[in-house]
Amino acid sequence: MIRAVVPEDRARLLSILVKTGVFTSREIDVAMELIDIVLKNHPQKDYEIECLVDGNGLPLGYICHGPSPMTQGTFDLYWIAVDPGSQGTGVGSRLVDFLEKALRQKEGRMILADTSTVPQYEKTRRFYLRQGFEEVARIRDYYSPGNDRVTFCKRISR
């Protein structure tokens, strides 16, 4: 089942982010900041978070997204993380499929996702390509020397 994040998910989502072994402590801080914004500021419209949960209601993964400011139908995928024990089982794919369906209802046209070129993000880049995203931009040395920013785009079919 996929459902909106609830306060009881916070500790589990933090655990997932840490256990992936991919995110730096700074990145985890930013991810948690977005989770806290969603949990504490219900009227905000910048971010949404959904969790794919097991039969006991425990998150196996989550996706954070929101509308790109000053665009028509463009949305940013800010975070997607899956518990290492559930990686490779379709959790991430189901979250992306859920997002696409939800955005179709909002007349979404495309999803953008940025990532890094450091080696620990190789699986992430391959994941986006398998999900039908294409690399549309690359800014050399964006995050740091030798660490490019790569933007992926997935057009949403009607």
N, C-alpha and C positions, 0 to 999 in steps of 0.2 A: 504494500500500500504506500502511496505517496501522499503526504499531507504537509500542511504548513508547520513550520517550526514552532515549538512551544517552549516555555522557560525550562521545563524539565530536561530538554535536549541539550542544554548548554554544555554541561560537563562532558557528555558523550561526544559532542562535536569537537570540543577541544582535544579530547583524547584521540579522535580520528585524525585530526590535523597533525598532532605530534607523532602518532604511530606511523604515518605514511613515510616519515623520514625524508620527505622531499622539501618541506617548507622551512625557511629560516625562522628564527624566533621573531624577527621583525615582521615577516609575512604572517605568521600566526597571530601576532598582535593586531594586524590590520584585519585579518579574517574575523577575529573575535570582536573587534570594534563594530564591524558590519552586522554580525549576529546580534550584538547588544543593541544597536540602533533599531533593528527590526523588532526585537523582543520588548524594548522599552518605549518605543515611539510608534504606536500603532497607526496614527494618522499619516505618517510620512509615506511618500509615494516613490522614493528613489530606489529602494531595494526590496526584493521579495526573496524569501528562502523557503524551499521545500525539502523535506527529508523523505527518503525511501526507508521504511521501517520494517523490521521483522515481525513475526507473529506476536511478540511481546511488546510491540510498540517502540523498540529501541532502534535508533537510526543506524543504518548501514552505510549511508552516504547522504550528502546534501548538495544542493545547487543554489547559488546566490546570483541573482540577475536583477536588471532594472532597465527602464527606458533610457536611451541615450539622449541627453538634453538637446533641445533645439533640433530634433530630427522627427521625421514622420515614419513611424513603424520600424525604427532601428532600436535594437536592444543590446545591452552589454551582458555577457556572461562573466561575472566577476570571479566566482569561485566554484569549483566542483571538486569534491573530495570523497573518496570511498575508503572505508575501513580496509586495511591490507588483507584481512581474512576473507573479504568479500570481493576483492579485485579479481577481474576475469570472469565474473559470474553474471555480467549484464547489468549490474547496478548503475554504473555510469551511463550506459546506453539508455536505460529506462528513464533516467533523470533527464537526459537530453531530449528524448522522445516526448516526455511529459511537457518540457519547456516549449518545444515546437508547437504542440497542440494548444497549449495555453496561449501562446503568442498569436497563433492563427485567429483565435477568438478576439484578440485585441487588434486585429488587422496588422500584425507584425509582418515586416518584409524581410528582415535579416537579423542575424545574431552575430555579434563580434566578440571575439575572445583573444586577449593578449596573453602571451607567455614569453618565457625566457629561453635563451639558447644554451644555458648551462647543461651539462650532461644529465643531471638528475631530472630535467624536464623532457628528456627524449621520449619517455613513455607518454607523457601528456601530449606532445606534438603528434605522435603517431595516433593517439586516441582521437584527437580532433579530426585528423585526416580520415580515419575509419568511419567517423560519424558524418562524413560528407562536407566537412569544412574544407576550405581551400586557403592556402597562404596568400594574402593579398598585400601585405606590406611587411617591410623589415627595416628597422632603424638600427644601424650599426652602433655598437658601444653605448646603447641607450641606458641600460641599468648600471653598467660599469665597463671599463675597457675589456673588450672581448666578450661581452654579454649583451647580445642584441635583443631588442624587443621584436617579437613576431606577432602580427595580427592575423588571425584566421577569421573567415567569414563563411556563414552558412545562410544561403537564401532560403526563405520559407516559402514553399509552394502552397498555393491556395487549394 
